[in-house]
Amino acid sequence: LLSMAVPTPLPPSLRRGLGLLLPSSCEGGPSGQGDPGAGEQPAHPCLSCLAHKVLSSLPLQVMLYFNAYYFPVWCLAEGIMLHLKYHLLPWHYQFLLVTAFLILSLAEGSRLYLGYLGNLQEKVPELAGFLLLSFLIQLPLLLFLLSDRQVIHLPLEVPMHSLFLAFLLLEIVAAFLVLRTMTKQLAAQFYLRQFQEGGRGRLEPGGTEGQAAEMG
């Protein structure tokens, strides 16, 4: 009966999978069990390592910073150019361009806010919303404004849209990489907490090890 009190080792496949999730700076692995005599398991050293690891992306934050200053300039220039060529456009393109301009202007403010919040505070839902707005709304509308031949392009319009598109593409790539890193971090923290709670449950009086010690 006393042999039941010995902690059961983790399966090799589970150890390898957890090792891939943990950063290389964490030492001790997921098998640390603390002092059984204390009746309480201390926090896993890798949990504190994962909790204090900075996941915010500096390149993404720099692009968001400059994009926040560039957007009012683009908005003002596009509004002026749309006013200048409005009477030269067919009626359906008048409607399309005004609608695209309004959607781009309204969505860009929300997109930049979600990007700032998700990157600086390391929040996955906000960063995912930033990525979806960038990929599903802003990118198709900008490509429409740049590629449609029926749109009358003024000399300043193409460079303004091209710079906006460059910001957008770089931010999509950077946000995708940061989001992937954050999800891996959350998965590693989840698995480590599961191992820690499982080890603490075995050490409690009603747990497996406590029952084995009483029977012994």
BAKEDREN-723637 format. One line per field, with one value per residue (C-alpha): residue number from 1; residue in one letter; x, y negated, z negated. Coordinates in nm, 4 decimals, decimal comma. Each point is the difference from the previous one (the first is absolute). Example, Ala and Ser with C-alpha at 12.3 -4.5 7.8 and 13.67 -1.06 7.14 Angstrom:
<atoms>
i	[1 2];
aa	[A S];
px	[1,2300 0,1370];
py	[0,4500 -0,3440];
pz	[-0,7800 0,0660];
</atoms>
This chain:
<atoms>
i	[1 2 3 4 5 6 7 8 9 10 11 12 13 14 15 16 17 18 19 20 21 22 23 24 25 26 27 28 29 30 31 32 33 34 35 36 37 38 39 40 41 42 43 44 45 46 47 48 49 50 51 52 53 54 55 56 57 58 59 60 61 62 63 64 65 66 67 68 69 70 71 72 73 74 75 76 77 78 79 80 81 82 83 84 85 86 87 88 89 90 91 92 93 94 95 96 97 98 99 100 101 102 103 104 105 106 107 108 109 110 111 112 113 114 115 116 117 118 119 120 121 122 123 124 125 126 127 128 129 130 131 132 133 134 135 136 137 138 139 140 141 142 143 144 145 146 147 148 149 150 151 152 153 154 155 156 157 158 159 160 161 162 163 164 165 166 167 168 169 170 171 172 173 174 175 176 177 178 179 180 181 182 183 184 185 186 187 188 189 190 191 192 193 194 195 196 197 198 199 200 201 202 203 204 205 206 207 208 209 210 211 212 213 214 215 216];
aa	[L L S M A V P T P L P P S L R R G L G L L L P S S C E G G P S G Q G D P G A G E Q P A H P C L S C L A H K V L S S L P L Q V M L Y F N A Y Y F P V W C L A E G I M L H L K Y H L L P W H Y Q F L L V T A F L I L S L A E G S R L Y L G Y L G N L Q E K V P E L A G F L L L S F L I Q L P L L L F L L S D R Q V I H L P L E V P M H S L F L A F L L L E I V A A F L V L R T M T K Q L A A Q F Y L R Q F Q E G G R G R L E P G G T E G Q A A E M G];
px	[0,0000 0,2867 0,1137 -0,3178 0,1279 0,2832 -0,0892 -0,0821 0,2440 -0,1407 -0,0242 0,2979 -0,2209 -0,1620 0,3399 0,1216 -0,3119 0,0265 0,3689 -0,0833 -0,2430 0,2360 0,2601 0,3617 0,0664 -0,2263 0,1890 -0,1282 -0,2645 -0,3541 0,0945 0,0880 -0,2285 0,1228 0,0203 -0,2571 0,0363 -0,1260 -0,3367 -0,0013 0,1693 0,1782 -0,0554 0,1752 0,3169 -0,0973 -0,3325 0,1737 0,2384 -0,2906 -0,1961 0,2836 0,0996 -0,0724 -0,1981 -0,0744 0,1525 0,2138 -0,0158 -0,3794 -0,0203 0,2268 -0,2152 -0,3184 0,1531 0,0881 -0,3259 -0,1959 0,1693 -0,0288 -0,3703 -0,1298 0,2212 -0,1343 -0,3570 0,0309 0,1735 -0,2475 -0,2952 0,1356 0,0762 -0,3403 -0,1630 0,2011 -0,0889 -0,3489 -0,1869 0,2113 -0,1024 -0,3060 -0,2735 0,0698 0,3709 -0,0916 -0,1916 0,2750 0,2840 -0,1864 -0,1007 0,3555 0,1424 -0,2441 0,0568 0,3781 -0,0070 -0,2280 0,1662 0,3525 -0,0588 -0,1319 0,2786 0,2767 -0,1608 -0,0214 0,3591 0,1315 -0,2016 0,0772 0,3723 0,0818 -0,2211 0,0599 -0,3694 -0,0773 -0,3665 0,0855 0,2968 -0,2119 -0,2623 0,2734 0,1162 -0,3524 -0,0786 0,3279 -0,0411 -0,3760 -0,0920 0,2948 0,2021 -0,2820 -0,1120 0,3518 0,0602 -0,3265 0,1048 0,3387 -0,0881 -0,3394 0,0473 -0,3305 0,1224 0,1599 0,3439 0,1354 0,3807 0,0139 -0,2512 0,2086 0,3008 -0,2313 -0,1840 0,3253 0,1560 -0,3179 0,0050 0,3658 -0,0829 -0,2935 0,1906 0,2902 -0,2379 -0,1893 0,3220 0,1268 -0,3365 -0,0235 0,3438 -0,0795 -0,3371 0,1605 0,2551 -0,2708 -0,2134 0,3003 0,0725 -0,3576 0,0046 0,3234 -0,1416 -0,3174 0,1885 0,2346 -0,2928 -0,1642 0,3156 0,0331 -0,3628 0,0283 0,3087 -0,1647 -0,3061 0,2168 0,1564 -0,3312 -0,1479 -0,2782 0,2349 0,1650 0,3228 -0,1828 -0,2261 0,2971 0,1886 -0,2993 -0,0501 0,3717];
py	[0,0000 -0,2367 0,0394 -0,1783 -0,3189 -0,0295 -0,2662 0,1562 -0,1191 -0,1804 0,1931 -0,0655 -0,1333 -0,2503 -0,1102 -0,0631 -0,1977 -0,2138 -0,0564 -0,1482 -0,2448 -0,1183 -0,2710 0,1103 -0,2363 0,2038 0,2521 0,2821 0,1306 0,0922 0,2768 -0,2169 0,1014 -0,2188 0,1269 0,2740 -0,0469 -0,3562 0,1230 -0,2752 -0,0250 -0,3273 -0,1761 0,1625 -0,1937 0,0086 -0,1683 -0,3122 0,0131 0,0094 -0,2659 -0,2551 0,0587 -0,3091 0,0926 -0,3463 -0,0671 -0,3116 -0,0025 0,0230 -0,2809 -0,2237 0,0586 -0,0706 -0,3206 -0,1375 0,1272 -0,1937 -0,3212 0,0844 0,0855 -0,3600 -0,1181 0,2749 -0,0720 -0,3726 0,0547 0,2677 -0,2192 -0,2906 0,2187 0,1667 -0,3427 -0,1103 0,2998 0,0687 -0,1687 0,1910 0,3445 0,2061 0,0014 0,3575 -0,0755 -0,3096 0,2213 0,2655 -0,2438 -0,1942 0,3251 0,1384 -0,3244 -0,0016 0,3678 -0,0387 -0,3083 0,1518 0,3418 -0,1417 -0,1682 0,3224 0,2005 -0,2174 0,0033 0,3804 0,0232 -0,2242 0,1783 0,3524 -0,0566 -0,2071 0,1931 0,3373 0,0746 0,2680 -0,0936 -0,3649 0,0953 0,2536 -0,2704 -0,2304 0,2710 0,0735 -0,3674 -0,0398 0,3080 0,0064 -0,3697 -0,2334 0,2130 0,0719 -0,3647 -0,1319 0,2491 -0,1117 -0,3657 0,0797 0,2576 -0,1004 -0,1677 -0,1870 -0,1991 -0,3235 -0,0061 -0,3460 -0,0438 -0,0002 0,2794 0,3011 -0,0816 -0,0648 0,3301 0,1892 -0,1209 0,0876 0,3469 0,0486 -0,0827 0,2391 0,2969 -0,0364 -0,0266 0,3120 0,2033 -0,1364 0,0496 0,3586 0,0831 -0,1620 0,1744 0,3372 -0,0603 -0,1050 0,3070 0,2283 -0,1809 0,0407 0,3690 0,0521 -0,1786 0,2095 0,3310 -0,1019 -0,1001 0,3348 0,1838 -0,2204 0,0486 0,3736 0,0220 -0,2062 0,2270 0,3066 -0,1681 -0,0989 0,2294 0,1132 0,0532 0,3162 -0,0393 -0,1063 0,3045 0,2292 -0,1445 0,0486 0,3593 0,0670];
pz	[0,0000 -0,0687 0,3599 0,1080 -0,1650 0,2530 0,2634 0,3338 0,2713 0,3015 0,3273 0,2318 0,2809 -0,2379 -0,1294 0,3554 0,0882 -0,3123 0,0649 0,3388 -0,1604 -0,2746 0,0685 -0,0198 -0,2939 -0,2305 -0,2036 -0,2103 0,2433 -0,0902 -0,2447 -0,3023 -0,2867 -0,2886 -0,3577 -0,0673 -0,3756 0,0215 0,1287 0,2597 0,3371 0,0823 0,3275 0,2898 0,0952 0,3672 -0,0777 -0,1308 0,2970 0,2449 -0,1877 0,0158 0,3615 0,2128 0,3109 0,1408 0,3404 0,0351 0,3848 -0,0108 -0,2552 0,2094 0,3091 -0,1959 -0,1349 0,3433 0,1474 -0,2635 0,1182 0,3689 -0,0091 -0,0550 0,2879 0,2270 -0,1082 0,0760 0,3350 0,1112 -0,0971 0,2066 0,3026 -0,0182 -0,0024 0,3048 0,2176 -0,1328 0,2890 0,2568 -0,1282 0,1001 -0,2620 -0,1127 -0,0467 -0,1953 -0,2393 -0,0132 -0,0666 -0,2672 -0,1720 0,0179 -0,1400 -0,2925 -0,0837 0,0182 -0,2227 -0,2638 -0,0055 -0,0165 -0,3350 -0,1524 0,1622 -0,1420 -0,3459 -0,0007 0,1238 -0,2771 -0,2680 0,1201 0,0470 -0,3093 -0,2431 0,1714 0,0525 0,2554 0,0791 0,0725 0,2158 0,1881 0,0615 0,1299 0,2379 0,1252 0,0638 0,1860 0,2167 0,0639 0,0269 0,0507 0,2405 0,2539 0,0019 0,0554 0,2801 0,1607 -0,0147 0,1520 0,2659 0,1416 0,3373 -0,0150 -0,2998 0,1134 -0,1654 -0,0703 -0,0161 -0,3816 -0,0488 0,1025 -0,2265 -0,2951 0,0453 0,0631 -0,3258 -0,1890 0,1581 -0,0983 -0,3636 0,0118 0,1434 -0,2432 -0,2941 0,1093 0,0098 -0,3334 -0,1728 0,1252 -0,1425 -0,3358 -0,0192 0,0662 -0,2772 -0,2455 0,0666 -0,0551 -0,3266 -0,1209 0,0917 -0,1955 -0,3058 0,0184 0,0105 -0,2817 -0,2221 0,0702 -0,1108 -0,3085 -0,1047 0,0595 -0,2204 -0,2744 0,0101 -0,0637 -0,3041 -0,1638 -0,2735 0,2319 0,2948 0,1243 -0,1968 -0,3179 0,0128 0,0666 -0,2978 -0,2314 0,1147 -0,0441];
</atoms>
